[in-house]
Amino acid sequence: MTGYFVTGGTGFLGRRLVSRLLTLPDCTAVHVLVRPGSIGRFESLARTWDAGRVVPVAGDLTGDMPDAVPGIDHVVHLGAIYDFTASDEANQVTNVTGTANVIDFAARTGAKWLHHVSSVAVAGDHCGRFTERDFDLGQNLPSPYHATKFAAEKLVRAQTAVPWRVYRPSAVVGDSRTGEMDKVDGPYYFLPAITRAARLPARLPLVAPHLGSTNIVPVDYVVDAMVHLMHQDAAPGATYHLGSPRNQTLTQVYNAFAGPAGAPKVVASPKVPGLARTGRAAAAVAGQVLDRLPGGREARDAVLTELGIPPEVVPHMSLNAKFSTSETVTALAGSGVELPSLASYAPRLLRYWADHLDPYRARRRVDRSDPLAGRRILITGASSGIGRATAVAVAARGAQVFLVARRADELEAVREEITAAGGSAWTYPCDLTDSAAVSALVKQVLVEHESVDMLVNNAGRSIRRSVHLSVDRVHDFERTMALNYFAPLRLTLALLPHMRERRFGHVVTVTTMGLQSDTPRFAAYLASKAAIEEFGRVAGRESLADGITFSSVRMPLVRTPMIAKAAYRTMPAMSPDRAARMVISALVNRQEVVSRPEGVAMELARLVAPRTSRRVANLLYRMMPETAPEARSRPQPPLASVAATLTRLVWRKL
């Protein structure tokens, strides 16, 4: 019967190793070192493991290791920092001090074997063949990661308290069977560029010079090989290279992913004599030039960061060493553990990356048949009018709709209408003027649905009253601002961090054509709509590079409950369904402003003939009846209003 102690057991490689060890018939227990900060992750993983045989051991590689754990045959040291961007101190403390602490623990525990997971990084910048028996060949160690992995393996080799074996994986990528990977690293940094190259014709032949090579291995091969090698008869000090027997050229890596991505392939990659040496010299000169330019190096790093490539990684993408795996292959003979070719599993890696790790995945269409299909769209004021019509229309196109309004019963009726037609909708009653309610709404929606792709700020309030009749009614302005400005502002701000993190989002705000005509008697209403539209225009310019866009839909008069008053009954108005088509245009095309032709004409008239435009507006204002209760006692016939207004304008030369 065999017991194991594993460091780094909750990591990408470690959790797979723990699962694999549990399949061994003589495995009695797997003790996993768990830092306080990893308790939650361990508990989550424990649900998938045989909890009766996986035992958490509280401790930390950096100094708080347990005294001893009885019944341990194998100590497997996986815990380390595998990150070129980590600080020198972090690399030293975790990789070197941590390894020293594990060695002491293995000795105290009386373990039969110490299995140390090192890295091919110990070869540093060594040029030429590097075998499993090679270690210190006087190579340069160009980064803190290289240096600390070398120092850690040196500690293991120097100690004599516990028999040891060393495993040196090359660049570990996702599972060759499922594609699963937990972070962007190594070749994954360049997948965005490869997928963007898919915009070019796939048959376009590319020619690129030979730029070097790397060595890539899938995580499942590393785990299966380790489990087999750990239990083979071998003398202490055995070292295994867990990688490809031949380095993969960068061209081969590109082509392996370009094929499934639909990008053009490199058909020729000639080796130009002296290119590597010339390239390094040119890079050195370019680096010196950048250093001398104010902010030059920072500019280079900023560009690389925007491309998703850590600047610290670039110098180490190509390997000089050629790693021999002959002793590893011999030890694995007959085990059934074989290394698949990169080309055979690259499509699965690409698919998993595209679905889970691509930082721009939210921008891709869920369903190419319709730009709104599969999109998660939150619509306010969805219980009636424009909001209801928009919700029904986008649901019919395959969107998942989140219906928001105050009246729960009316929202439920809209949801039932959508689901009866085969669509998907959820209701969220909410008073949008209540900041706490809006915060709770956003949290609930994101918990239940994970994301919101698009927001339609449609809920609004209209007040028709002359300014001179509003001097004692500041609350009218406060009421319109509360629902027309602060409510959509509050909801938009609550969703912006989420959209920015996903690098995608679109906000549509329903405003009014009155912003183009400055319609009299709507000062409170238009001021609030102007405020939210201007917010969107400014925010849209700030967030454009973050993938977030804003649209304002300037609606004409629409036949909705909001205008169901006597003053509007005889006026021409658009149907809610036609209005919904304007909103959908904004959702699909993401224009900054969606306007009707008559609105554009009024805006143009205001620009070309501002004085005439003002006079006409004033004339219409005098002609139209006042609906405020305090003004109804002083009605004036339309003809009299026109005559008086014209006389006043001419006499006063306005």
KOLDO-579211 format. One record per residue (C-alpha): residue in three letters; x negated, y negated, z negated. Coordinates in pm, whole numbers, plus 50000, padded with zeros to 5 digits. Example, Ala and Ser with C-alpha at 12.3 -4.5 7.8 and 13.67 -1.06 7.14 Angstrom:
BEGIN
- rest px py pz
- ALA 48770 50450 49220
- SER 48633 50106 49286
***
This chain:
BEGIN
- rest px py pz
- MET 50000 50000 50000
- THR 49867 49657 50096
- GLY 49912 49306 49959
- TYR 49833 48982 50139
- PHE 49768 48620 50041
- VAL 49815 48363 50320
- THR 49724 47995 50327
- GLY 49898 47779 50585
- GLY 50184 48028 50585
- THR 50449 47768 50660
- GLY 50262 47634 50965
- PHE 50321 47717 51330
- LEU 50070 48005 51337
- GLY 50109 48104 50972
- ARG 50482 48167 50968
- ARG 50451 48399 51267
- LEU 50167 48585 51099
- VAL 50376 48632 50783
- SER 50665 48770 50989
- ARG 50430 49006 51169
- LEU 50269 49131 50847
- LEU 50611 49215 50707
- THR 50663 49463 50992
- LEU 50367 49674 50877
- PRO 50489 49992 50700
- ASP 50244 49967 50408
- CYS 50294 49594 50338
- THR 50405 49558 49975
- ALA 50403 49177 49950
- VAL 50289 48863 50126
- HIS 50199 48583 49886
- VAL 50215 48241 50051
- LEU 50034 47937 49913
- VAL 50289 47654 49907
- ARG 50213 47287 49846
- PRO 50479 47085 49662
- GLY 50555 46899 49984
- SER 50620 47225 50172
- ILE 50871 47380 49932
- GLY 51167 47288 50151
- ARG 51004 47434 50460
- PHE 50917 47754 50272
- GLU 51272 47796 50146
- SER 51404 47752 50499
- LEU 51163 48012 50633
- ALA 51234 48249 50344
- ARG 51588 48288 50475
- THR 51445 48453 50785
- TRP 51182 48657 50603
- ASP 51220 48956 50373
- ALA 51254 48737 50064
- GLY 51190 49031 49836
- ARG 50839 49075 49971
- VAL 50744 48712 50042
- VAL 50628 48544 49722
- PRO 50563 48168 49700
- VAL 50250 48071 49506
- ALA 50229 47707 49401
- GLY 49899 47546 49483
- ASP 49698 47322 49713
- LEU 49387 47391 49917
- THR 49235 47061 49815
- GLY 49185 47158 49452
- ASP 49488 47303 49275
- MET 49443 47670 49365
- PRO 49590 47946 49143
- ASP 49351 48128 48912
- ALA 49411 48476 49053
- VAL 49687 48686 49204
- PRO 49683 49061 49134
- GLY 49733 49321 49405
- ILE 49575 49124 49688
- ASP 49382 49321 49950
- HIS 49360 49060 50225
- VAL 49321 48683 50190
- VAL 49407 48519 50521
- HIS 49292 48158 50543
- LEU 49493 47970 50805
- GLY 49541 47640 50623
- ALA 49353 47359 50796
- ILE 49390 47037 50989
- TYR 49405 47096 51363
- ASP 49425 46733 51471
- PHE 49170 46513 51646
- THR 49356 46205 51527
- ALA 49315 46288 51156
- SER 49071 46083 50949
- ASP 48719 46200 50859
- GLU 48820 46226 50494
- ALA 49130 46434 50567
- ASN 48929 46674 50783
- GLN 48658 46707 50518
- VAL 48891 46759 50223
- THR 49122 47010 50391
- ASN 48891 47200 50623
- VAL 48570 47215 50417
- THR 48670 47167 50052
- GLY 48982 47376 50115
- THR 48778 47663 50257
- ALA 48538 47653 49960
- ASN 48836 47675 49724
- VAL 48981 47972 49915
- ILE 48647 48153 49896
- ASP 48639 48104 49518
- PHE 49000 48222 49489
- ALA 48932 48536 49695
- ALA 48638 48619 49471
- ARG 48837 48566 49149
- THR 49123 48776 49282
- GLY 48896 49061 49384
- ALA 49022 49066 49744
- LYS 48883 49336 49971
- TRP 48870 49107 50274
- LEU 48862 48736 50353
- HIS 48998 48661 50699
- HIS 48899 48311 50809
- VAL 49071 48146 51104
- SER 48812 47919 51258
- SER 48818 47771 51609
- VAL 48620 47767 51933
- ALA 48553 47407 51832
- VAL 48251 47538 51637
- ALA 48072 47557 51974
- GLY 48079 47178 51990
- ASP 47931 47051 52316
- HIS 47725 47365 52379
- CYS 47679 47424 52753
- GLY 47688 47778 52886
- ARG 47787 48114 52743
- PHE 47895 48131 52379
- THR 47948 48482 52244
- GLU 48128 48613 51936
- ARG 47787 48663 51772
- ASP 47677 48305 51835
- PHE 47723 48035 51575
- ASP 47451 47779 51513
- LEU 47276 47717 51843
- GLY 47184 47360 51764
- GLN 47496 47229 51936
- ASN 47619 46874 51883
- LEU 47952 46844 51701
- PRO 48121 46543 51861
- SER 48415 46481 51626
- PRO 48509 46523 51258
- TYR 48730 46815 51361
- HIS 48441 46997 51532
- ALA 48205 46923 51244
- THR 48440 47035 50966
- LYS 48546 47355 51144
- PHE 48177 47437 51185
- ALA 48104 47355 50819
- ALA 48399 47566 50701
- GLU 48291 47871 50898
- LYS 47935 47823 50772
- LEU 48062 47843 50412
- VAL 48238 48172 50487
- ARG 47929 48316 50655
- ALA 47699 48208 50371
- GLN 47898 48362 50084
- THR 47851 48724 49980
- ALA 48123 48762 49718
- VAL 48392 48887 49959
- PRO 48355 49079 50288
- TRP 48473 48855 50571
- ARG 48589 48838 50930
- VAL 48621 48529 51147
- TYR 48878 48460 51419
- ARG 48821 48178 51668
- PRO 49134 48088 51865
- SER 49105 47854 52160
- ALA 49373 47589 52227
- VAL 49693 47750 52095
- VAL 50013 47679 52287
- GLY 50368 47806 52248
- ASP 50504 48158 52245
- SER 50458 48326 52584
- ARG 50797 48500 52547
- THR 51016 48214 52422
- GLY 50805 47905 52489
- GLU 50856 47789 52130
- MET 50611 47527 52006
- ASP 50632 47295 51706
- LYS 50443 46987 51826
- VAL 50293 46812 52125
- ASP 49924 46901 52149
- GLY 49659 46992 52405
- PRO 49805 47037 52755
- TYR 50145 46921 52633
- TYR 50018 46562 52633
- PHE 50009 46574 53013
- LEU 50347 46735 53078
- PRO 50525 46396 53106
- ALA 50289 46301 53389
- ILE 50337 46637 53559
- THR 50715 46619 53541
- ARG 50709 46266 53679
- ALA 50497 46392 53967
- ALA 50801 46604 54054
- ARG 50947 46291 54214
- LEU 50696 46347 54495
- PRO 50764 46607 54767
- ALA 50680 46950 54626
- ARG 50507 47050 54951
- LEU 50272 46753 54943
- PRO 49919 46901 54930
- LEU 49696 46739 54671
- VAL 49318 46736 54666
- ALA 49142 46662 54338
- PRO 48782 46704 54233
- HIS 48687 46968 53979
- LEU 48709 46786 53646
- GLY 48618 47064 53407
- SER 48793 47344 53224
- THR 48970 47436 52902
- ASN 49079 47755 52731
- ILE 49445 47813 52646
- VAL 49605 48100 52454
- PRO 49968 48162 52348
- VAL 50048 48184 51978
- ASP 50203 48532 51998
- TYR 49879 48676 52139
- VAL 49677 48518 51857
- VAL 49908 48664 51591
- ASP 49932 49013 51742
- ALA 49557 49028 51798
- MET 49479 48912 51444
- VAL 49712 49163 51280
- HIS 49553 49446 51476
- LEU 49194 49330 51422
- MET 49245 49272 51049
- HIS 49309 49642 50996
- GLN 49041 49791 51222
- ASP 48725 49955 51096
- ALA 48456 49695 51144
- ALA 48150 49583 50956
- PRO 48172 49266 50747
- GLY 48087 48960 50952
- ALA 48279 49061 51264
- THR 48383 48759 51471
- TYR 48652 48753 51739
- HIS 48723 48503 52014
- LEU 49101 48483 52061
- GLY 49118 48317 52398
- SER 49099 48368 52769
- PRO 48794 48565 52893
- ARG 48750 48291 53154
- ASN 48811 47924 53096
- GLN 49106 47783 53290
- THR 49009 47490 53510
- LEU 49211 47176 53460
- THR 49336 47224 53815
- GLN 49466 47572 53728
- VAL 49640 47432 53421
- TYR 49800 47155 53626
- ASN 49919 47399 53895
- ALA 50060 47641 53637
- PHE 50297 47369 53515
- ALA 50342 47182 53844
- GLY 50502 47485 54009
- PRO 50796 47526 53769
- ALA 50824 47146 53735
- GLY 50871 47110 54109
- ALA 50566 46887 54143
- PRO 50314 46910 54429
- LYS 50018 47140 54365
- VAL 49648 47083 54401
- VAL 49542 47291 54700
- ALA 49173 47209 54686
- SER 48947 47118 54398
- PRO 48594 47086 54530
- LYS 48300 47074 54295
- VAL 48114 46756 54372
- PRO 47746 46789 54274
- GLY 47671 46564 53985
- LEU 48033 46450 53954
- ALA 48061 46548 53589
- ARG 47734 46377 53505
- THR 47824 46074 53715
- GLY 48172 46067 53564
- ARG 48036 46073 53211
- ALA 47791 45795 53297
- ALA 48068 45590 53457
- ALA 48288 45647 53156
- ALA 48007 45533 52927
- VAL 47955 45217 53131
- ALA 48330 45152 53140
- GLY 48340 45200 52764
- GLN 48063 44945 52716
- VAL 48244 44697 52939
- LEU 48566 44745 52745
- ASP 48382 44699 52416
- ARG 48253 44364 52535
- LEU 48591 44240 52651
- PRO 48802 44086 52373
- GLY 49064 44349 52296
- GLY 48945 44570 52583
- ARG 48919 44895 52391
- GLU 49247 44822 52214
- ALA 49411 44769 52554
- ARG 49285 45106 52676
- ASP 49406 45278 52362
- ALA 49742 45103 52387
- VAL 49792 45229 52743
- LEU 49702 45585 52646
- THR 49932 45569 52343
- GLU 50221 45449 52559
- LEU 50155 45746 52788
- GLY 50178 45972 52483
- ILE 49808 46064 52484
- PRO 49612 46000 52162
- PRO 49289 45821 52262
- GLU 49093 46047 52026
- VAL 49192 46355 52230
- VAL 49072 46241 52573
- PRO 48695 46304 52525
- HIS 48763 46664 52417
- MET 49003 46786 52686
- SER 48729 46966 52880
- LEU 48502 47236 52737
- ASN 48135 47282 52816
- ALA 48105 47628 52662
- LYS 48211 47951 52836
- PHE 48347 48178 52564
- SER 48279 48549 52581
- THR 48561 48773 52455
- SER 48402 49110 52534
- GLU 48379 49234 52173
- THR 48737 49123 52104
- VAL 48869 49299 52414
- THR 48684 49617 52312
- ALA 48828 49602 51959
- LEU 49180 49555 52101
- ALA 49153 49846 52345
- GLY 49449 50081 52309
- SER 49645 49844 52086
- GLY 49877 49723 52361
- VAL 49782 49364 52280
- GLU 49702 49195 52609
- LEU 49658 48831 52700
- PRO 49911 48720 52965
- SER 49802 48481 53237
- LEU 49890 48115 53186
- ALA 50084 48107 53513
- SER 50312 48388 53392
- TYR 50437 48202 53084
- ALA 50387 47834 53175
- PRO 50752 47808 53299
- ARG 50877 47910 52953
- LEU 50644 47661 52783
- LEU 50766 47387 53017
- ARG 51132 47473 52961
- TYR 51098 47469 52583
- TRP 50902 47143 52592
- ALA 51163 46983 52816
- ASP 51446 47089 52583
- HIS 51282 47018 52247
- LEU 50960 46815 52267
- ASP 50979 46584 52567
- PRO 51001 46236 52408
- TYR 51218 46122 52701
- ARG 51451 46422 52709
- ALA 51750 46213 52595
- ARG 51732 46018 52921
- ARG 51781 46322 53140
- ARG 52128 46400 53260
- VAL 52282 46690 53074
- ASP 52479 46783 53386
- ARG 52360 46661 53726
- SER 52715 46674 53863
- ASP 52812 46361 53669
- PRO 52598 46103 53484
- LEU 52845 46103 53193
- ALA 52885 46479 53161
- GLY 52754 46597 52825
- ARG 52687 46244 52703
- ARG 52796 46159 52349
- ILE 52989 45835 52363
- LEU 53126 45647 52062
- ILE 53421 45418 52147
- THR 53574 45165 51908
- GLY 53932 45048 51937
- ALA 54002 45391 52087
- SER 54358 45425 51957
- SER 54518 45218 52235
- GLY 54462 44993 52534
- ILE 54121 44976 52698
- GLY 53958 45199 52435
- ARG 54212 45476 52475
- ALA 54200 45463 52857
- THR 53819 45467 52853
- ALA 53808 45760 52613
- VAL 54047 45967 52825
- ALA 53854 45882 53143
- VAL 53504 45964 53015
- ALA 53628 46284 52848
- ALA 53770 46393 53184
- ARG 53418 46352 53324
- GLY 53270 46585 53062
- ALA 53160 46340 52794
- GLN 53188 46419 52424
- VAL 53389 46132 52281
- PHE 53385 45994 51928
- LEU 53707 45798 51874
- VAL 53693 45510 51625
- ALA 53978 45284 51509
- ARG 54168 45201 51189
- ARG 54484 45404 51255
- ALA 54417 45775 51202
- ASP 54750 45895 51341
- GLU 54708 45711 51669
- LEU 54350 45834 51702
- GLU 54471 46189 51651
- ALA 54724 46144 51931
- VAL 54445 46036 52167
- ARG 54231 46331 52060
- GLU 54516 46574 52126
- GLU 54570 46423 52470
- ILE 54200 46469 52552
- THR 54172 46824 52421
- ALA 54496 46926 52595
- ALA 54330 46825 52922
- GLY 54022 47035 52839
- GLY 53803 46757 52704
- SER 53610 46718 52378
- ALA 53688 46447 52124
- TRP 53654 46378 51752
- THR 53829 46115 51542
- TYR 53666 45879 51292
- PRO 53909 45636 51125
- CYS 53713 45331 51014
- ASP 53757 44966 50925
- LEU 53478 44812 51130
- THR 53485 44492 50925
- ASP 53367 44691 50621
- SER 52988 44727 50627
- ALA 52988 45026 50392
- ALA 53246 45202 50608
- VAL 53039 45142 50923
- SER 52726 45278 50755
- ALA 52915 45589 50644
- LEU 53059 45630 50994
- VAL 52717 45630 51160
- LYS 52573 45873 50907
- GLN 52868 46111 50946
- VAL 52857 46107 51325
- LEU 52481 46169 51337
- VAL 52503 46450 51083
- GLU 52786 46621 51268
- HIS 52663 46562 51624
- GLU 52291 46475 51592
- SER 52299 46194 51846
- VAL 52492 45911 52008
- ASP 52390 45837 52366
- MET 52623 45548 52436
- LEU 52828 45301 52235
- VAL 53133 45114 52363
- ASN 53215 44813 52144
- ASN 53574 44763 52248
- ALA 53770 44679 51930
- GLY 53862 44311 51917
- ARG 54098 44039 51801
- SER 54237 43745 51999
- ILE 54373 43416 51862
- ARG 54533 43155 52088
- ARG 54539 42813 51924
- SER 54422 42466 52021
- VAL 54121 42329 51841
- HIS 54310 42026 51711
- LEU 54561 42264 51551
- SER 54277 42467 51392
- VAL 54100 42201 51190
- ASP 54249 42340 50871
- ARG 54229 42705 50983
- VAL 53863 42802 50956
- HIS 53982 43147 50859
- ASP 54093 43201 51222
- PHE 53731 43168 51329
- GLU 53616 43392 51046
- ARG 53869 43662 51139
- THR 53765 43670 51504
- MET 53396 43666 51415
- ALA 53449 43951 51167
- LEU 53588 44191 51428
- ASN 53453 44055 51756
- TYR 53099 43972 51646
- PHE 52995 44109 51309
- ALA 53168 44446 51350
- PRO 53001 44541 51683
- LEU 52677 44381 51565
- ARG 52680 44594 51250
- LEU 52755 44914 51442
- THR 52494 44842 51708
- LEU 52223 44766 51454
- ALA 52304 45087 51267
- LEU 52254 45294 51583
- LEU 51951 45112 51726
- PRO 51683 45295 51519
- HIS 51833 45628 51625
- MET 51839 45525 51991
- ARG 51487 45386 51972
- GLU 51358 45711 51825
- ARG 51517 45903 52112
- ARG 51395 45643 52365
- PHE 51740 45626 52516
- GLY 52065 45447 52450
- HIS 52321 45225 52617
- VAL 52551 44974 52448
- VAL 52857 44843 52632
- THR 53045 44551 52480
- VAL 53386 44450 52611
- THR 53391 44071 52628
- THR 53612 43849 52842
- MET 53631 43661 53170
- GLY 53716 43361 52955
- LEU 53340 43317 52903
- GLN 53324 43223 53272
- SER 53617 42981 53261
- ASP 53599 42842 52903
- THR 53974 42893 52877
- PRO 54138 42630 52652
- ARG 54314 42735 52330
- PHE 54075 43032 52284
- ALA 53790 42859 52104
- ALA 53781 43108 51814
- TYR 53810 43413 52040
- LEU 53562 43301 52306
- ALA 53307 43182 52052
- SER 53299 43527 51892
- LYS 53277 43703 52230
- ALA 53002 43466 52343
- ALA 52807 43544 52027
- ILE 52815 43921 52076
- GLU 52739 43891 52448
- GLU 52438 43671 52384
- PHE 52317 43911 52115
- GLY 52332 44193 52371
- ARG 52145 43994 52633
- VAL 51863 43914 52391
- ALA 51852 44264 52241
- GLY 51855 44415 52589
- ARG 51546 44222 52686
- GLU 51368 44325 52367
- SER 51457 44694 52385
- LEU 51429 44756 52760
- ALA 51092 44932 52734
- ASP 51235 45144 52453
- GLY 51490 45286 52696
- ILE 51785 45099 52541
- THR 52005 44884 52763
- PHE 52306 44658 52703
- SER 52605 44574 52919
- SER 52876 44312 52880
- VAL 53206 44382 53055
- ARG 53388 44053 53113
- MET 53748 44162 53120
- PRO 54033 43964 53273
- LEU 54368 43967 53098
- VAL 54458 44333 53035
- ARG 54804 44461 52952
- THR 54734 44586 52599
- PRO 54905 44551 52259
- MET 54666 44264 52183
- ILE 54841 44038 52439
- ALA 55199 44155 52371
- LYS 55324 43805 52299
- ALA 55574 43585 52478
- ALA 55307 43351 52616
- TYR 55144 43633 52815
- ARG 55445 43823 52946
- THR 55472 43634 53274
- MET 55095 43619 53340
- PRO 54921 43863 53577
- ALA 54726 44128 53388
- MET 54515 44430 53469
- SER 54622 44779 53362
- PRO 54415 44956 53091
- ASP 54320 45228 53341
- ARG 54168 44973 53580
- ALA 53994 44808 53287
- ALA 53852 45146 53186
- ARG 53698 45176 53532
- MET 53504 44856 53464
- VAL 53372 45004 53139
- ILE 53276 45327 53315
- SER 53089 45127 53578
- ALA 52884 44974 53296
- LEU 52821 45317 53140
- VAL 52707 45471 53468
- ASN 52516 45184 53629
- ARG 52402 45006 53311
- GLN 52440 44656 53460
- GLU 52373 44367 53227
- VAL 52707 44204 53316
- VAL 53014 44354 53482
- SER 53244 44085 53621
- ARG 53549 44048 53840
- PRO 53515 43842 54162
- GLU 53752 43576 54030
- GLY 53538 43543 53719
- VAL 53225 43494 53929
- ALA 53411 43233 54135
- MET 53512 43040 53823
- GLU 53157 43052 53691
- LEU 53024 42930 54023
- ALA 53277 42645 54029
- ARG 53166 42546 53681
- LEU 52806 42527 53801
- VAL 52870 42355 54135
- ALA 53139 42108 54025
- PRO 53122 42084 53646
- ARG 53324 41761 53615
- THR 53607 41885 53839
- SER 53606 42217 53658
- ARG 53653 42045 53325
- ARG 53935 41829 53459
- VAL 54122 42125 53605
- ALA 54085 42316 53279
- ASN 54218 42024 53083
- LEU 54509 41986 53323
- LEU 54600 42352 53290
- TYR 54568 42322 52914
- ARG 54821 42038 52911
- MET 55057 42230 53139
- MET 55060 42554 52941
- PRO 55292 42562 52639
- GLU 55151 42573 52288
- THR 55252 42883 52095
- ALA 55134 42780 51752
- PRO 55439 42750 51520
- GLU 55352 42397 51409
- ALA 55350 42274 51773
- ARG 55676 42427 51893
- SER 55881 42137 51759
- ARG 55721 41899 52010
- PRO 55771 42066 52347
- GLN 55704 41862 52665
- PRO 55819 41955 53017
- PRO 55533 42078 53244
- LEU 55579 41792 53495
- ALA 55562 41537 53219
- SER 55247 41705 53083
- VAL 55081 41690 53426
- ALA 55177 41325 53480
- ALA 55052 41221 53139
- THR 54727 41414 53175
- LEU 54648 41278 53522
- THR 54718 40926 53406
- ARG 54495 40972 53104
- LEU 54208 41121 53310
- VAL 54224 40848 53574
- TRP 54278 40559 53335
- ARG 53997 40666 53107
- LYS 53773 40773 53397
- LEU 53697 41108 53238
***
